[in-house]
Amino acid sequence: MKKYQKRLFEILSLGGYFVLVYLCMQVFNMGEYDWMLEPGDSICSLPADPDDLRDITSPLFLFLLGTPLLIALIRDILFKDLFKVLLYGFGLAVVIAYWWWSFWGQYAACAA
């Protein structure tokens, strides 16, 4: 039973980390004109932000928010703990995917 409690704790910890990542990216990804979005509008209807710092802040956030999961993943690869390797690998993939969507993905359709 102790083994399952540890696994449940690891899964809940990763869920808490996802909440932290989501909140950080929502707060620090706000543009100058995001307050102008009305229900039904898309991000493409906003004027271009002249002080757009996404090219600076996005790599910084990936480094700050992805590093703890990468360290845990490497540690568990070395200790050969397959459950944690899969868990942290999945977590890192989710963080990278959400990072890409927050900083670049939702704006990709506007450029076309």
Biopython code that builds the backbone (N, CA, C, O; Angstrom):
import numpy as np
from Bio.PDB.StructureBuilder import StructureBuilder

atoms = [
    (1, "MET", "N", (0.820, -1.199, 0.000)),
    (1, "MET", "CA", (0.000, 0.000, 0.000)),
    (1, "MET", "C", (0.862, 1.259, 0.000)),
    (1, "MET", "O", (0.464, 2.286, -0.551)),
    (2, "LYS", "N", (2.018, 1.183, 0.605)),
    (2, "LYS", "CA", (2.901, 2.337, 0.693)),
    (2, "LYS", "C", (3.362, 2.789, -0.701)),
    (2, "LYS", "O", (3.509, 3.985, -0.955)),
    (3, "LYS", "N", (3.587, 1.819, -1.598)),
    (3, "LYS", "CA", (4.038, 2.127, -2.949)),
    (3, "LYS", "C", (2.989, 2.950, -3.698)),
    (3, "LYS", "O", (3.331, 3.893, -4.412)),
    (4, "TYR", "N", (1.725, 2.597, -3.535)),
    (4, "TYR", "CA", (0.657, 3.318, -4.217)),
    (4, "TYR", "C", (0.470, 4.717, -3.639)),
    (4, "TYR", "O", (0.115, 5.646, -4.364)),
    (5, "GLN", "N", (0.703, 4.869, -2.355)),
    (5, "GLN", "CA", (0.617, 6.195, -1.748)),
    (5, "GLN", "C", (1.709, 7.109, -2.291)),
    (5, "GLN", "O", (1.465, 8.291, -2.534)),
    (6, "LYS", "N", (2.907, 6.571, -2.481)),
    (6, "LYS", "CA", (3.993, 7.369, -3.047)),
    (6, "LYS", "C", (3.673, 7.776, -4.480)),
    (6, "LYS", "O", (3.919, 8.914, -4.879)),
    (7, "ARG", "N", (3.129, 6.847, -5.244)),
    (7, "ARG", "CA", (2.782, 7.167, -6.631)),
    (7, "ARG", "C", (1.669, 8.205, -6.700)),
    (7, "ARG", "O", (1.710, 9.113, -7.530)),
    (8, "LEU", "N", (0.685, 8.068, -5.833)),
    (8, "LEU", "CA", (-0.395, 9.049, -5.789)),
    (8, "LEU", "C", (0.145, 10.420, -5.408)),
    (8, "LEU", "O", (-0.269, 11.433, -5.973)),
    (9, "PHE", "N", (1.061, 10.454, -4.457)),
    (9, "PHE", "CA", (1.673, 11.718, -4.055)),
    (9, "PHE", "C", (2.451, 12.342, -5.214)),
    (9, "PHE", "O", (2.390, 13.556, -5.410)),
    (10, "GLU", "N", (3.173, 11.541, -5.974)),
    (10, "GLU", "CA", (3.914, 12.049, -7.135)),
    (10, "GLU", "C", (2.957, 12.627, -8.181)),
    (10, "GLU", "O", (3.221, 13.685, -8.751)),
    (11, "ILE", "N", (1.860, 11.937, -8.427)),
    (11, "ILE", "CA", (0.886, 12.407, -9.414)),
    (11, "ILE", "C", (0.232, 13.706, -8.946)),
    (11, "ILE", "O", (0.063, 14.633, -9.739)),
    (12, "LEU", "N", (-0.135, 13.781, -7.671)),
    (12, "LEU", "CA", (-0.736, 15.006, -7.141)),
    (12, "LEU", "C", (0.258, 16.160, -7.137)),
    (12, "LEU", "O", (-0.118, 17.307, -7.380)),
    (13, "SER", "N", (1.521, 15.861, -6.863)),
    (13, "SER", "CA", (2.552, 16.900, -6.900)),
    (13, "SER", "C", (2.707, 17.460, -8.311)),
    (13, "SER", "O", (2.834, 18.671, -8.495)),
    (14, "LEU", "N", (2.695, 16.582, -9.293)),
    (14, "LEU", "CA", (2.792, 17.032, -10.680)),
    (14, "LEU", "C", (1.556, 17.850, -11.063)),
    (14, "LEU", "O", (1.669, 18.829, -11.801)),
    (15, "GLY", "N", (0.390, 17.462, -10.573)),
    (15, "GLY", "CA", (-0.819, 18.250, -10.814)),
    (15, "GLY", "C", (-0.712, 19.639, -10.210)),
    (15, "GLY", "O", (-1.111, 20.620, -10.837)),
    (16, "GLY", "N", (-0.181, 19.732, -9.009)),
    (16, "GLY", "CA", (0.047, 21.038, -8.388)),
    (16, "GLY", "C", (1.045, 21.867, -9.174)),
    (16, "GLY", "O", (0.894, 23.083, -9.295)),
    (17, "TYR", "N", (2.064, 21.211, -9.708)),
    (17, "TYR", "CA", (3.046, 21.918, -10.528)),
    (17, "TYR", "C", (2.404, 22.433, -11.813)),
    (17, "TYR", "O", (2.730, 23.529, -12.271)),
    (18, "PHE", "N", (1.494, 21.654, -12.399)),
    (18, "PHE", "CA", (0.778, 22.115, -13.587)),
    (18, "PHE", "C", (-0.035, 23.371, -13.279)),
    (18, "PHE", "O", (-0.083, 24.293, -14.094)),
    (19, "VAL", "N", (-0.668, 23.414, -12.118)),
    (19, "VAL", "CA", (-1.439, 24.598, -11.726)),
    (19, "VAL", "C", (-0.512, 25.804, -11.596)),
    (19, "VAL", "O", (-0.851, 26.894, -12.057)),
    (20, "LEU", "N", (0.646, 25.621, -10.979)),
    (20, "LEU", "CA", (1.620, 26.702, -10.843)),
    (20, "LEU", "C", (2.087, 27.197, -12.211)),
    (20, "LEU", "O", (2.160, 28.404, -12.439)),
    (21, "VAL", "N", (2.398, 26.286, -13.111)),
    (21, "VAL", "CA", (2.844, 26.656, -14.458)),
    (21, "VAL", "C", (1.738, 27.407, -15.191)),
    (21, "VAL", "O", (1.998, 28.422, -15.838)),
    (22, "TYR", "N", (0.513, 26.916, -15.092)),
    (22, "TYR", "CA", (-0.618, 27.575, -15.754)),
    (22, "TYR", "C", (-0.790, 29.008, -15.247)),
    (22, "TYR", "O", (-0.941, 29.935, -16.042)),
    (23, "LEU", "N", (-0.767, 29.185, -13.936)),
    (23, "LEU", "CA", (-0.943, 30.524, -13.373)),
    (23, "LEU", "C", (0.193, 31.454, -13.769)),
    (23, "LEU", "O", (-0.045, 32.610, -14.117)),
    (24, "CYS", "N", (1.418, 30.964, -13.719)),
    (24, "CYS", "CA", (2.562, 31.802, -14.101)),
    (24, "CYS", "C", (2.475, 32.225, -15.560)),
    (24, "CYS", "O", (2.709, 33.389, -15.888)),
    (25, "MET", "N", (2.144, 31.295, -16.424)),
    (25, "MET", "CA", (2.080, 31.641, -17.846)),
    (25, "MET", "C", (0.892, 32.543, -18.157)),
    (25, "MET", "O", (0.981, 33.377, -19.058)),
    (26, "GLN", "N", (-0.195, 32.400, -17.449)),
    (26, "GLN", "CA", (-1.336, 33.284, -17.673)),
    (26, "GLN", "C", (-1.034, 34.708, -17.223)),
    (26, "GLN", "O", (-1.427, 35.670, -17.883)),
    (27, "VAL", "N", (-0.342, 34.836, -16.109)),
    (27, "VAL", "CA", (-0.031, 36.170, -15.587)),
    (27, "VAL", "C", (1.033, 36.855, -16.435)),
    (27, "VAL", "O", (0.883, 38.025, -16.787)),
    (28, "PHE", "N", (2.091, 36.151, -16.763)),
    (28, "PHE", "CA", (3.215, 36.786, -17.430)),
    (28, "PHE", "C", (3.122, 36.780, -18.945)),
    (28, "PHE", "O", (4.022, 37.295, -19.609)),
    (29, "ASN", "N", (2.083, 36.223, -19.508)),
    (29, "ASN", "CA", (1.899, 36.232, -20.951)),
    (29, "ASN", "C", (0.882, 37.284, -21.377)),
    (29, "ASN", "O", (0.531, 37.353, -22.554)),
    (30, "MET", "N", (0.410, 38.089, -20.461)),
    (30, "MET", "CA", (-0.586, 39.095, -20.807)),
    (30, "MET", "C", (0.034, 40.187, -21.667)),
    (30, "MET", "O", (1.093, 40.731, -21.351)),
    (31, "GLY", "N", (-0.645, 40.487, -22.747)),
    (31, "GLY", "CA", (-0.210, 41.573, -23.613)),
    (31, "GLY", "C", (-0.840, 42.879, -23.167)),
    (31, "GLY", "O", (-1.700, 42.912, -22.288)),
    (32, "GLU", "N", (-0.391, 43.948, -23.793)),
    (32, "GLU", "CA", (-0.884, 45.268, -23.425)),
    (32, "GLU", "C", (-2.360, 45.445, -23.769)),
    (32, "GLU", "O", (-3.070, 46.194, -23.098)),
    (33, "TYR", "N", (-2.820, 44.761, -24.806)),
    (33, "TYR", "CA", (-4.188, 44.955, -25.274)),
    (33, "TYR", "C", (-5.112, 43.780, -24.973)),
    (33, "TYR", "O", (-6.222, 43.729, -25.503)),
    (34, "ASP", "N", (-4.690, 42.847, -24.146)),
    (34, "ASP", "CA", (-5.530, 41.679, -23.856)),
    (34, "ASP", "C", (-6.842, 42.049, -23.168)),
    (34, "ASP", "O", (-7.813, 41.297, -23.256)),
    (35, "TRP", "N", (-6.887, 43.163, -22.503)),
    (35, "TRP", "CA", (-8.113, 43.583, -21.821)),
    (35, "TRP", "C", (-9.205, 43.958, -22.823)),
    (35, "TRP", "O", (-10.374, 44.058, -22.452)),
    (36, "MET", "N", (-8.840, 44.165, -24.078)),
    (36, "MET", "CA", (-9.808, 44.569, -25.093)),
    (36, "MET", "C", (-10.594, 43.398, -25.674)),
    (36, "MET", "O", (-11.528, 43.613, -26.447)),
    (37, "LEU", "N", (-10.239, 42.174, -25.320)),
    (37, "LEU", "CA", (-10.942, 41.009, -25.871)),
    (37, "LEU", "C", (-12.366, 40.932, -25.335)),
    (37, "LEU", "O", (-12.592, 40.945, -24.125)),
    (38, "GLU", "N", (-13.293, 40.853, -26.232)),
    (38, "GLU", "CA", (-14.699, 40.666, -25.892)),
    (38, "GLU", "C", (-15.037, 39.190, -26.087)),
    (38, "GLU", "O", (-14.316, 38.487, -26.795)),
    (39, "PRO", "N", (-16.108, 38.711, -25.479)),
    (39, "PRO", "CA", (-16.510, 37.318, -25.737)),
    (39, "PRO", "C", (-16.769, 37.108, -27.230)),
    (39, "PRO", "O", (-17.494, 37.881, -27.855)),
    (40, "GLY", "N", (-16.182, 36.077, -27.783)),
    (40, "GLY", "CA", (-16.326, 35.786, -29.201)),
    (40, "GLY", "C", (-15.198, 36.332, -30.055)),
    (40, "GLY", "O", (-15.059, 35.931, -31.210)),
    (41, "ASP", "N", (-14.386, 37.241, -29.519)),
    (41, "ASP", "CA", (-13.239, 37.760, -30.263)),
    (41, "ASP", "C", (-12.094, 36.762, -30.224)),
    (41, "ASP", "O", (-12.031, 35.898, -29.349)),
    (42, "SER", "N", (-11.207, 36.894, -31.170)),
    (42, "SER", "CA", (-10.002, 36.064, -31.159)),
    (42, "SER", "C", (-8.798, 36.956, -30.868)),
    (42, "SER", "O", (-8.900, 38.183, -30.869)),
    (43, "ILE", "N", (-7.690, 36.334, -30.627)),
    (43, "ILE", "CA", (-6.462, 37.063, -30.330)),
    (43, "ILE", "C", (-6.002, 37.858, -31.553)),
    (43, "ILE", "O", (-5.246, 38.822, -31.430)),
    (44, "CYS", "N", (-6.467, 37.444, -32.731)),
    (44, "CYS", "CA", (-6.076, 38.119, -33.968)),
    (44, "CYS", "C", (-6.750, 39.480, -34.123)),
    (44, "CYS", "O", (-6.286, 40.303, -34.911)),
    (45, "SER", "N", (-7.828, 39.732, -33.396)),
    (45, "SER", "CA", (-8.533, 41.004, -33.526)),
    (45, "SER", "C", (-7.891, 42.116, -32.704)),
    (45, "SER", "O", (-8.318, 43.267, -32.788)),
    (46, "LEU", "N", (-6.883, 41.794, -31.918)),
    (46, "LEU", "CA", (-6.195, 42.806, -31.117)),
    (46, "LEU", "C", (-5.159, 43.538, -31.953)),
    (46, "LEU", "O", (-4.579, 42.949, -32.865)),
    (47, "PRO", "N", (-4.912, 44.822, -31.659)),
    (47, "PRO", "CA", (-3.834, 45.518, -32.369)),
    (47, "PRO", "C", (-2.477, 44.930, -31.989)),
    (47, "PRO", "O", (-2.322, 44.333, -30.924)),
    (48, "ALA", "N", (-1.504, 45.108, -32.868)),
    (48, "ALA", "CA", (-0.155, 44.594, -32.598)),
    (48, "ALA", "C", (0.450, 45.347, -31.415)),
    (48, "ALA", "O", (0.324, 46.567, -31.317)),
    (49, "ASP", "N", (1.095, 44.623, -30.537)),
    (49, "ASP", "CA", (1.716, 45.212, -29.352)),
    (49, "ASP", "C", (3.115, 45.695, -29.721)),
    (49, "ASP", "O", (3.972, 44.881, -30.063)),
    (50, "PRO", "N", (3.365, 47.011, -29.658)),
    (50, "PRO", "CA", (4.691, 47.506, -30.049)),
    (50, "PRO", "C", (5.798, 47.108, -29.068)),
    (50, "PRO", "O", (6.966, 47.043, -29.451)),
    (51, "ASP", "N", (5.446, 46.845, -27.827)),
    (51, "ASP", "CA", (6.438, 46.470, -26.813)),
    (51, "ASP", "C", (6.395, 44.979, -26.532)),
    (51, "ASP", "O", (6.496, 44.556, -25.380)),
    (52, "ASP", "N", (6.246, 44.191, -27.567)),
    (52, "ASP", "CA", (6.141, 42.748, -27.402)),
    (52, "ASP", "C", (7.494, 42.169, -27.000)),
    (52, "ASP", "O", (8.477, 42.291, -27.730)),
    (53, "LEU", "N", (7.529, 41.539, -25.832)),
    (53, "LEU", "CA", (8.773, 40.969, -25.314)),
    (53, "LEU", "C", (8.733, 39.451, -25.275)),
    (53, "LEU", "O", (9.484, 38.834, -24.520)),
    (54, "ARG", "N", (7.868, 38.840, -26.076)),
    (54, "ARG", "CA", (7.759, 37.382, -26.050)),
    (54, "ARG", "C", (9.057, 36.695, -26.434)),
    (54, "ARG", "O", (9.354, 35.611, -25.933)),
    (55, "ASP", "N", (9.831, 37.308, -27.311)),
    (55, "ASP", "CA", (11.078, 36.668, -27.721)),
    (55, "ASP", "C", (12.097, 36.624, -26.588)),
    (55, "ASP", "O", (13.041, 35.836, -26.642)),
    (56, "ILE", "N", (11.924, 37.447, -25.574)),
    (56, "ILE", "CA", (12.807, 37.432, -24.402)),
    (56, "ILE", "C", (12.196, 36.609, -23.276)),
    (56, "ILE", "O", (12.884, 35.798, -22.655)),
    (57, "THR", "N", (10.919, 36.812, -23.011)),
    (57, "THR", "CA", (10.302, 36.152, -21.858)),
    (57, "THR", "C", (10.002, 34.679, -22.086)),
    (57, "THR", "O", (10.029, 33.896, -21.137)),
    (58, "SER", "N", (9.717, 34.284, -23.320)),
    (58, "SER", "CA", (9.345, 32.883, -23.523)),
    (58, "SER", "C", (10.485, 31.908, -23.257)),
    (58, "SER", "O", (10.247, 30.902, -22.589)),
    (59, "PRO", "N", (11.719, 32.139, -23.740)),
    (59, "PRO", "CA", (12.790, 31.197, -23.366)),
    (59, "PRO", "C", (13.090, 31.216, -21.873)),
    (59, "PRO", "O", (13.439, 30.188, -21.293)),
    (60, "LEU", "N", (12.956, 32.374, -21.258)),
    (60, "LEU", "CA", (13.188, 32.476, -19.818)),
    (60, "LEU", "C", (12.177, 31.634, -19.044)),
    (60, "LEU", "O", (12.545, 30.939, -18.098)),
    (61, "PHE", "N", (10.916, 31.690, -19.438)),
    (61, "PHE", "CA", (9.903, 30.898, -18.747)),
    (61, "PHE", "C", (10.074, 29.410, -18.995)),
    (61, "PHE", "O", (9.847, 28.604, -18.092)),
    (62, "LEU", "N", (10.467, 29.033, -20.196)),
    (62, "LEU", "CA", (10.711, 27.612, -20.443)),
    (62, "LEU", "C", (11.860, 27.122, -19.576)),
    (62, "LEU", "O", (11.800, 26.020, -19.031)),
    (63, "PHE", "N", (12.898, 27.924, -19.446)),
    (63, "PHE", "CA", (14.028, 27.542, -18.601)),
    (63, "PHE", "C", (13.610, 27.448, -17.136)),
    (63, "PHE", "O", (13.924, 26.466, -16.463)),
    (64, "LEU", "N", (12.904, 28.464, -16.638)),
    (64, "LEU", "CA", (12.537, 28.487, -15.218)),
    (64, "LEU", "C", (11.495, 27.434, -14.853)),
    (64, "LEU", "O", (11.570, 26.839, -13.778)),
    (65, "LEU", "N", (10.537, 27.200, -15.723)),
    (65, "LEU", "CA", (9.461, 26.273, -15.393)),
    (65, "LEU", "C", (9.727, 24.842, -15.852)),
    (65, "LEU", "O", (9.113, 23.908, -15.336)),
    (66, "GLY", "N", (10.618, 24.658, -16.799)),
    (66, "GLY", "CA", (10.920, 23.315, -17.270)),
    (66, "GLY", "C", (12.103, 22.660, -16.587)),
    (66, "GLY", "O", (12.209, 21.433, -16.573)),
    (67, "THR", "N", (13.000, 23.466, -16.016)),
    (67, "THR", "CA", (14.208, 22.922, -15.397)),
    (67, "THR", "C", (13.930, 21.964, -14.242)),
    (67, "THR", "O", (14.561, 20.908, -14.190)),
    (68, "PRO", "N", (13.022, 22.271, -13.310)),
    (68, "PRO", "CA", (12.782, 21.305, -12.223)),
    (68, "PRO", "C", (12.318, 19.937, -12.728)),
    (68, "PRO", "O", (12.735, 18.907, -12.198)),
    (69, "LEU", "N", (11.470, 19.924, -13.732)),
    (69, "LEU", "CA", (11.021, 18.643, -14.283)),
    (69, "LEU", "C", (12.144, 17.935, -15.030)),
    (69, "LEU", "O", (12.244, 16.709, -14.985)),
    (70, "LEU", "N", (12.983, 18.693, -15.712)),
    (70, "LEU", "CA", (14.105, 18.086, -16.423)),
    (70, "LEU", "C", (15.104, 17.468, -15.445)),
    (70, "LEU", "O", (15.610, 16.372, -15.687)),
    (71, "ILE", "N", (15.387, 18.158, -14.352)),
    (71, "ILE", "CA", (16.295, 17.621, -13.334)),
    (71, "ILE", "C", (15.712, 16.352, -12.723)),
    (71, "ILE", "O", (16.420, 15.359, -12.551)),
    (72, "ALA", "N", (14.423, 16.385, -12.397)),
    (72, "ALA", "CA", (13.780, 15.191, -11.829)),
    (72, "ALA", "C", (13.779, 14.046, -12.834)),
    (72, "ALA", "O", (13.963, 12.889, -12.456)),
    (73, "LEU", "N", (13.576, 14.357, -14.100)),
    (73, "LEU", "CA", (13.575, 13.326, -15.137)),
    (73, "LEU", "C", (14.954, 12.684, -15.269)),
    (73, "LEU", "O", (15.060, 11.460, -15.337)),
    (74, "ILE", "N", (15.995, 13.485, -15.307)),
    (74, "ILE", "CA", (17.356, 12.945, -15.419)),
    (74, "ILE", "C", (17.710, 12.125, -14.188)),
    (74, "ILE", "O", (18.318, 11.060, -14.300)),
    (75, "ARG", "N", (17.330, 12.621, -13.008)),
    (75, "ARG", "CA", (17.599, 11.876, -11.771)),
    (75, "ARG", "C", (16.936, 10.503, -11.806)),
    (75, "ARG", "O", (17.552, 9.502, -11.441)),
    (76, "ASP", "N", (15.706, 10.460, -12.236)),
    (76, "ASP", "CA", (14.990, 9.186, -12.236)),
    (76, "ASP", "C", (15.431, 8.266, -13.369)),
    (76, "ASP", "O", (15.278, 7.049, -13.269)),
    (77, "ILE", "N", (15.972, 8.826, -14.436)),
    (77, "ILE", "CA", (16.580, 7.979, -15.467)),
    (77, "ILE", "C", (17.814, 7.298, -14.892)),
    (77, "ILE", "O", (18.031, 6.106, -15.111)),
    (78, "LEU", "N", (18.622, 8.058, -14.155)),
    (78, "LEU", "CA", (19.830, 7.479, -13.556)),
    (78, "LEU", "C", (19.492, 6.437, -12.493)),
    (78, "LEU", "O", (20.200, 5.439, -12.359)),
    (79, "PHE", "N", (18.410, 6.660, -11.733)),
    (79, "PHE", "CA", (17.996, 5.704, -10.696)),
    (79, "PHE", "C", (17.114, 4.588, -11.255)),
    (79, "PHE", "O", (16.724, 3.678, -10.523)),
    (80, "LYS", "N", (16.801, 4.657, -12.537)),
    (80, "LYS", "CA", (16.013, 3.632, -13.239)),
    (80, "LYS", "C", (14.637, 3.404, -12.611)),
    (80, "LYS", "O", (14.206, 2.267, -12.423)),
    (81, "ASP", "N", (13.966, 4.496, -12.296)),
    (81, "ASP", "CA", (12.603, 4.431, -11.768)),
    (81, "ASP", "C", (11.646, 4.723, -12.933)),
    (81, "ASP", "O", (11.374, 5.884, -13.241)),
    (82, "LEU", "N", (11.150, 3.687, -13.563)),
    (82, "LEU", "CA", (10.375, 3.816, -14.793)),
    (82, "LEU", "C", (9.096, 4.633, -14.603)),
    (82, "LEU", "O", (8.753, 5.438, -15.468)),
    (83, "PHE", "N", (8.387, 4.442, -13.490)),
    (83, "PHE", "CA", (7.149, 5.185, -13.261)),
    (83, "PHE", "C", (7.416, 6.690, -13.233)),
    (83, "PHE", "O", (6.703, 7.463, -13.873)),
    (84, "LYS", "N", (8.438, 7.099, -12.497)),
    (84, "LYS", "CA", (8.741, 8.527, -12.408)),
    (84, "LYS", "C", (9.291, 9.074, -13.722)),
    (84, "LYS", "O", (9.033, 10.227, -14.068)),
    (85, "VAL", "N", (10.042, 8.263, -14.452)),
    (85, "VAL", "CA", (10.536, 8.703, -15.760)),
    (85, "VAL", "C", (9.356, 8.998, -16.680)),
    (85, "VAL", "O", (9.329, 10.033, -17.346)),
    (86, "LEU", "N", (8.390, 8.099, -16.717)),
    (86, "LEU", "CA", (7.202, 8.323, -17.548)),
    (86, "LEU", "C", (6.396, 9.519, -17.054)),
    (86, "LEU", "O", (5.913, 10.320, -17.855)),
    (87, "LEU", "N", (6.250, 9.639, -15.744)),
    (87, "LEU", "CA", (5.473, 10.735, -15.169)),
    (87, "LEU", "C", (6.119, 12.085, -15.465)),
    (87, "LEU", "O", (5.447, 13.000, -15.941)),
    (88, "TYR", "N", (7.409, 12.218, -15.190)),
    (88, "TYR", "CA", (8.082, 13.495, -15.411)),
    (88, "TYR", "C", (8.312, 13.769, -16.894)),
    (88, "TYR", "O", (8.336, 14.929, -17.307)),
    (89, "GLY", "N", (8.481, 12.732, -17.695)),
    (89, "GLY", "CA", (8.564, 12.929, -19.142)),
    (89, "GLY", "C", (7.257, 13.470, -19.696)),
    (89, "GLY", "O", (7.252, 14.383, -20.522)),
    (90, "PHE", "N", (6.140, 12.895, -19.232)),
    (90, "PHE", "CA", (4.824, 13.404, -19.619)),
    (90, "PHE", "C", (4.643, 14.840, -19.133)),
    (90, "PHE", "O", (4.152, 15.692, -19.873)),
    (91, "GLY", "N", (5.037, 15.105, -17.901)),
    (91, "GLY", "CA", (4.912, 16.454, -17.347)),
    (91, "GLY", "C", (5.715, 17.471, -18.128)),
    (91, "GLY", "O", (5.230, 18.569, -18.403)),
    (92, "LEU", "N", (6.937, 17.119, -18.488)),
    (92, "LEU", "CA", (7.776, 18.030, -19.264)),
    (92, "LEU", "C", (7.183, 18.269, -20.649)),
    (92, "LEU", "O", (7.225, 19.391, -21.154)),
    (93, "ALA", "N", (6.637, 17.235, -21.263)),
    (93, "ALA", "CA", (5.999, 17.395, -22.575)),
    (93, "ALA", "C", (4.782, 18.318, -22.486)),
    (93, "ALA", "O", (4.567, 19.142, -23.375)),
    (94, "VAL", "N", (3.991, 18.188, -21.429)),
    (94, "VAL", "CA", (2.817, 19.053, -21.250)),
    (94, "VAL", "C", (3.242, 20.498, -21.024)),
    (94, "VAL", "O", (2.647, 21.414, -21.592)),
    (95, "VAL", "N", (4.262, 20.713, -20.202)),
    (95, "VAL", "CA", (4.746, 22.074, -19.941)),
    (95, "VAL", "C", (5.276, 22.707, -21.223)),
    (95, "VAL", "O", (4.987, 23.871, -21.500)),
    (96, "ILE", "N", (6.046, 21.961, -22.006)),
    (96, "ILE", "CA", (6.571, 22.503, -23.265)),
    (96, "ILE", "C", (5.439, 22.797, -24.245)),
    (96, "ILE", "O", (5.460, 23.831, -24.913)),
    (97, "ALA", "N", (4.458, 21.914, -24.342)),
    (97, "ALA", "CA", (3.330, 22.140, -25.255)),
    (97, "ALA", "C", (2.522, 23.365, -24.832)),
    (97, "ALA", "O", (2.141, 24.172, -25.680)),
    (98, "TYR", "N", (2.256, 23.514, -23.541)),
    (98, "TYR", "CA", (1.488, 24.681, -23.092)),
    (98, "TYR", "C", (2.306, 25.954, -23.234)),
    (98, "TYR", "O", (1.764, 27.014, -23.548)),
    (99, "TRP", "N", (3.623, 25.851, -23.001)),
    (99, "TRP", "CA", (4.504, 27.006, -23.194)),
    (99, "TRP", "C", (4.440, 27.459, -24.648)),
    (99, "TRP", "O", (4.291, 28.650, -24.924)),
    (100, "TRP", "N", (4.552, 26.511, -25.578)),
    (100, "TRP", "CA", (4.505, 26.869, -26.992)),
    (100, "TRP", "C", (3.161, 27.508, -27.342)),
    (100, "TRP", "O", (3.110, 28.510, -28.056)),
    (101, "TRP", "N", (2.076, 26.924, -26.836)),
    (101, "TRP", "CA", (0.751, 27.466, -27.136)),
    (101, "TRP", "C", (0.590, 28.867, -26.557)),
    (101, "TRP", "O", (0.047, 29.743, -27.230)),
    (102, "SER", "N", (1.041, 29.102, -25.338)),
    (102, "SER", "CA", (0.863, 30.395, -24.685)),
    (102, "SER", "C", (1.644, 31.504, -25.375)),
    (102, "SER", "O", (1.129, 32.608, -25.551)),
    (103, "PHE", "N", (2.864, 31.223, -25.761)),
    (103, "PHE", "CA", (3.711, 32.281, -26.289)),
    (103, "PHE", "C", (3.723, 32.362, -27.812)),
    (103, "PHE", "O", (3.955, 33.443, -28.353)),
    (104, "TRP", "N", (3.482, 31.266, -28.524)),
    (104, "TRP", "CA", (3.618, 31.289, -29.975)),
    (104, "TRP", "C", (2.431, 30.687, -30.714)),
    (104, "TRP", "O", (2.014, 31.233, -31.736)),
    (105, "GLY", "N", (1.883, 29.601, -30.240)),
    (105, "GLY", "CA", (0.878, 28.853, -30.978)),
    (105, "GLY", "C", (-0.384, 29.623, -31.285)),
    (105, "GLY", "O", (-0.888, 29.561, -32.406)),
    (106, "GLN", "N", (-0.903, 30.345, -30.314)),
    (106, "GLN", "CA", (-2.160, 31.050, -30.548)),
    (106, "GLN", "C", (-1.986, 32.249, -31.479)),
    (106, "GLN", "O", (-2.967, 32.761, -32.019)),
    (107, "TYR", "N", (-0.751, 32.698, -31.669)),
    (107, "TYR", "CA", (-0.489, 33.815, -32.575)),
    (107, "TYR", "C", (-0.095, 33.356, -33.976)),
    (107, "TYR", "O", (-0.006, 34.174, -34.892)),
    (108, "ALA", "N", (0.144, 32.055, -34.152)),
    (108, "ALA", "CA", (0.615, 31.544, -35.442)),
    (108, "ALA", "C", (-0.425, 31.745, -36.544)),
    (108, "ALA", "O", (-0.056, 32.036, -37.682)),
    (109, "ALA", "N", (-1.694, 31.599, -36.238)),
    (109, "ALA", "CA", (-2.740, 31.752, -37.251)),
    (109, "ALA", "C", (-2.909, 33.213, -37.666)),
    (109, "ALA", "O", (-3.374, 33.489, -38.772)),
    (110, "CYS", "N", (-2.542, 34.138, -36.804)),
    (110, "CYS", "CA", (-2.705, 35.560, -37.117)),
    (110, "CYS", "C", (-1.693, 36.034, -38.150)),
    (110, "CYS", "O", (-1.969, 36.973, -38.897)),
    (111, "ALA", "N", (-0.547, 35.410, -38.203)),
    (111, "ALA", "CA", (0.507, 35.850, -39.117)),
    (111, "ALA", "C", (0.176, 35.513, -40.566)),
    (111, "ALA", "O", (0.675, 36.159, -41.488)),
    (112, "ALA", "N", (-0.652, 34.517, -40.762)),
    (112, "ALA", "CA", (-0.958, 34.087, -42.137)),
    (112, "ALA", "C", (-1.903, 35.021, -42.839)),
    (112, "ALA", "O", (-2.251, 34.791, -43.997)),
]
sb = StructureBuilder()
sb.init_structure("model")
sb.init_model(0)
sb.init_chain("A")
sb.init_seg("    ")
for serial, (resi, resn, name, xyz) in enumerate(atoms, 1):
    if name == "N":
        sb.init_residue(resn, " ", resi, " ")
    sb.init_atom(name, np.array(xyz, "f"), 0.0, 1.0, " ", f" {name:<3s}", serial, name[0])
structure = sb.get_structure()
